[in-house]
C-alpha cells in the first residue's frame, strides 16, 4: 500500500492516553452513539478510522494533537446490548491538516500521510532483542509495582518492532509521553525515547491498574 491509496479525509476517534502504531492490533469497545455512527459509516466504506489523542479533557470538542495513527477495522462484532467490539489494525501515522465541518456526530479531518510514508515500507531493523534487556527489566519492575499484568513470554515471541510498539502502547505513561513515542521518526528513536522516559520515572508514583 502507498500513501496515495489512503483517504485524504478520515473520521477521527479522540481517545486520551491511547495510541496505536502501524501493524499493531487493538480491541475497542464502542458504545457512544457518535462512535457507533462512525463505525457504521466506516464499515460501509473503507473501514479506516484515525486514532488520535485529545490535548485536554474538554468533554464536548477537545483540541487534538496534530499526529495520530490510522487503522483499519479488521474484525467487527455487535453485542446484544448494541455495543460494537472491533479489532483495529494500524496502517500509518498521519498529520491533521484541518478539521472539516460535517453533519455527523463524530469528527472528521483532512490528513496527510506523506510525512510518515516509511510506515508503509518494510524495513530492516538493526536492533537486537539483547538491546532491549534494560527496557524489559525496568518495565517489569514498573508493571509489578503497579499491579499490571502482562504476558511477557508472548511479548518476547513477537517481532522486534511489534515488541517495542506494544511496550510503547501498553506502558502506564502520561498522555504527553505516549504522544512523544507516537511521533518518533523510526524504531531506533522510539527505543531511545522509551529508555529516556523510563529513566525519569519514580516507580512508586503510579496507581494500580491491570492490563487485560
Secondary structure as a PSIPRED ss2 file (coil, helix, strand):
# PSIPRED VFORMAT (PSIPRED V4.0)

   1 X C   1.000  0.000  0.000
   2 X C   1.000  0.000  0.000
   3 X H   0.000  1.000  0.000
   4 X H   0.000  1.000  0.000
   5 X H   0.000  1.000  0.000
   6 X C   1.000  0.000  0.000
   7 X C   1.000  0.000  0.000
   8 X C   1.000  0.000  0.000
   9 X E   0.000  0.000  1.000
  10 X E   0.000  0.000  1.000
  11 X E   0.000  0.000  1.000
  12 X E   0.000  0.000  1.000
  13 X E   0.000  0.000  1.000
  14 X E   0.000  0.000  1.000
  15 X C   1.000  0.000  0.000
  16 X C   1.000  0.000  0.000
  17 X C   1.000  0.000  0.000
  18 X C   1.000  0.000  0.000
  19 X C   1.000  0.000  0.000
  20 X C   1.000  0.000  0.000
  21 X C   1.000  0.000  0.000
  22 X C   1.000  0.000  0.000
  23 X C   1.000  0.000  0.000
  24 X C   1.000  0.000  0.000
  25 X E   0.000  0.000  1.000
  26 X E   0.000  0.000  1.000
  27 X E   0.000  0.000  1.000
  28 X E   0.000  0.000  1.000
  29 X E   0.000  0.000  1.000
  30 X E   0.000  0.000  1.000
  31 X C   1.000  0.000  0.000
  32 X C   1.000  0.000  0.000
  33 X H   0.000  1.000  0.000
  34 X H   0.000  1.000  0.000
  35 X H   0.000  1.000  0.000
  36 X H   0.000  1.000  0.000
  37 X H   0.000  1.000  0.000
  38 X H   0.000  1.000  0.000
  39 X H   0.000  1.000  0.000
  40 X H   0.000  1.000  0.000
  41 X H   0.000  1.000  0.000
  42 X H   0.000  1.000  0.000
  43 X H   0.000  1.000  0.000
  44 X C   1.000  0.000  0.000
  45 X C   1.000  0.000  0.000
  46 X C   1.000  0.000  0.000
  47 X C   1.000  0.000  0.000
  48 X E   0.000  0.000  1.000
  49 X E   0.000  0.000  1.000
  50 X E   0.000  0.000  1.000
  51 X E   0.000  0.000  1.000
  52 X E   0.000  0.000  1.000
  53 X C   1.000  0.000  0.000
  54 X E   0.000  0.000  1.000
  55 X C   1.000  0.000  0.000
  56 X C   1.000  0.000  0.000
  57 X C   1.000  0.000  0.000
  58 X C   1.000  0.000  0.000
  59 X C   1.000  0.000  0.000
  60 X C   1.000  0.000  0.000
  61 X C   1.000  0.000  0.000
  62 X C   1.000  0.000  0.000
  63 X C   1.000  0.000  0.000
  64 X E   0.000  0.000  1.000
  65 X C   1.000  0.000  0.000
  66 X C   1.000  0.000  0.000
  67 X E   0.000  0.000  1.000
  68 X E   0.000  0.000  1.000
  69 X E   0.000  0.000  1.000
  70 X E   0.000  0.000  1.000
  71 X E   0.000  0.000  1.000
  72 X E   0.000  0.000  1.000
  73 X E   0.000  0.000  1.000
  74 X E   0.000  0.000  1.000
  75 X E   0.000  0.000  1.000
  76 X E   0.000  0.000  1.000
  77 X E   0.000  0.000  1.000
  78 X E   0.000  0.000  1.000
  79 X C   1.000  0.000  0.000
  80 X C   1.000  0.000  0.000
  81 X C   1.000  0.000  0.000
  82 X C   1.000  0.000  0.000
  83 X C   1.000  0.000  0.000
  84 X E   0.000  0.000  1.000
  85 X E   0.000  0.000  1.000
  86 X E   0.000  0.000  1.000
  87 X E   0.000  0.000  1.000
  88 X E   0.000  0.000  1.000
  89 X E   0.000  0.000  1.000
  90 X E   0.000  0.000  1.000
  91 X E   0.000  0.000  1.000
  92 X E   0.000  0.000  1.000
  93 X E   0.000  0.000  1.000
  94 X E   0.000  0.000  1.000
  95 X E   0.000  0.000  1.000
  96 X E   0.000  0.000  1.000
  97 X E   0.000  0.000  1.000
  98 X E   0.000  0.000  1.000
  99 X E   0.000  0.000  1.000
 100 X E   0.000  0.000  1.000
 101 X C   1.000  0.000  0.000
 102 X C   1.000  0.000  0.000
 103 X C   1.000  0.000  0.000
 104 X C   1.000  0.000  0.000
 105 X C   1.000  0.000  0.000
 106 X C   1.000  0.000  0.000
 107 X E   0.000  0.000  1.000
 108 X E   0.000  0.000  1.000
 109 X E   0.000  0.000  1.000
 110 X E   0.000  0.000  1.000
 111 X E   0.000  0.000  1.000
 112 X E   0.000  0.000  1.000
 113 X C   1.000  0.000  0.000
 114 X H   0.000  1.000  0.000
 115 X H   0.000  1.000  0.000
 116 X H   0.000  1.000  0.000
 117 X H   0.000  1.000  0.000
 118 X H   0.000  1.000  0.000
 119 X H   0.000  1.000  0.000
 120 X H   0.000  1.000  0.000
 121 X C   1.000  0.000  0.000
 122 X C   1.000  0.000  0.000
 123 X C   1.000  0.000  0.000
 124 X C   1.000  0.000  0.000
 125 X C   1.000  0.000  0.000
 126 X C   1.000  0.000  0.000
 127 X C   1.000  0.000  0.000
 128 X C   1.000  0.000  0.000
 129 X H   0.000  1.000  0.000
 130 X H   0.000  1.000  0.000
 131 X H   0.000  1.000  0.000
 132 X H   0.000  1.000  0.000
 133 X H   0.000  1.000  0.000
 134 X H   0.000  1.000  0.000
 135 X H   0.000  1.000  0.000
 136 X H   0.000  1.000  0.000
 137 X H   0.000  1.000  0.000
 138 X H   0.000  1.000  0.000
 139 X H   0.000  1.000  0.000
 140 X H   0.000  1.000  0.000
 141 X H   0.000  1.000  0.000
 142 X H   0.000  1.000  0.000
 143 X H   0.000  1.000  0.000
 144 X H   0.000  1.000  0.000
 145 X H   0.000  1.000  0.000
 146 X C   1.000  0.000  0.000
 147 X C   1.000  0.000  0.000
 148 X C   1.000  0.000  0.000
 149 X C   1.000  0.000  0.000
 150 X C   1.000  0.000  0.000
 151 X C   1.000  0.000  0.000
 152 X H   0.000  1.000  0.000
 153 X H   0.000  1.000  0.000
 154 X H   0.000  1.000  0.000
 155 X H   0.000  1.000  0.000
 156 X H   0.000  1.000  0.000
 157 X C   1.000  0.000  0.000
 158 X C   1.000  0.000  0.000
 159 X C   1.000  0.000  0.000
 160 X H   0.000  1.000  0.000
 161 X H   0.000  1.000  0.000
 162 X H   0.000  1.000  0.000
 163 X H   0.000  1.000  0.000
 164 X H   0.000  1.000  0.000
 165 X H   0.000  1.000  0.000
 166 X H   0.000  1.000  0.000
 167 X H   0.000  1.000  0.000
 168 X H   0.000  1.000  0.000
 169 X H   0.000  1.000  0.000
 170 X H   0.000  1.000  0.000
 171 X C   1.000  0.000  0.000
 172 X C   1.000  0.000  0.000
 173 X C   1.000  0.000  0.000
 174 X C   1.000  0.000  0.000
 175 X H   0.000  1.000  0.000
 176 X H   0.000  1.000  0.000
 177 X H   0.000  1.000  0.000
 178 X H   0.000  1.000  0.000
 179 X H   0.000  1.000  0.000
 180 X H   0.000  1.000  0.000
 181 X H   0.000  1.000  0.000
 182 X H   0.000  1.000  0.000
 183 X C   1.000  0.000  0.000
 184 X C   1.000  0.000  0.000
 185 X C   1.000  0.000  0.000
 186 X C   1.000  0.000  0.000
 187 X H   0.000  1.000  0.000
 188 X H   0.000  1.000  0.000
 189 X H   0.000  1.000  0.000
 190 X H   0.000  1.000  0.000
 191 X H   0.000  1.000  0.000
 192 X H   0.000  1.000  0.000
 193 X H   0.000  1.000  0.000
 194 X H   0.000  1.000  0.000
 195 X H   0.000  1.000  0.000
 196 X H   0.000  1.000  0.000
 197 X H   0.000  1.000  0.000
 198 X H   0.000  1.000  0.000
 199 X H   0.000  1.000  0.000
 200 X C   1.000  0.000  0.000
 201 X C   1.000  0.000  0.000
 202 X C   1.000  0.000  0.000
 203 X C   1.000  0.000  0.000
 204 X C   1.000  0.000  0.000
 205 X C   1.000  0.000  0.000
 206 X C   1.000  0.000  0.000
 207 X C   1.000  0.000  0.000
 208 X C   1.000  0.000  0.000
 209 X C   1.000  0.000  0.000
 210 X C   1.000  0.000  0.000
 211 X C   1.000  0.000  0.000
 212 X C   1.000  0.000  0.000
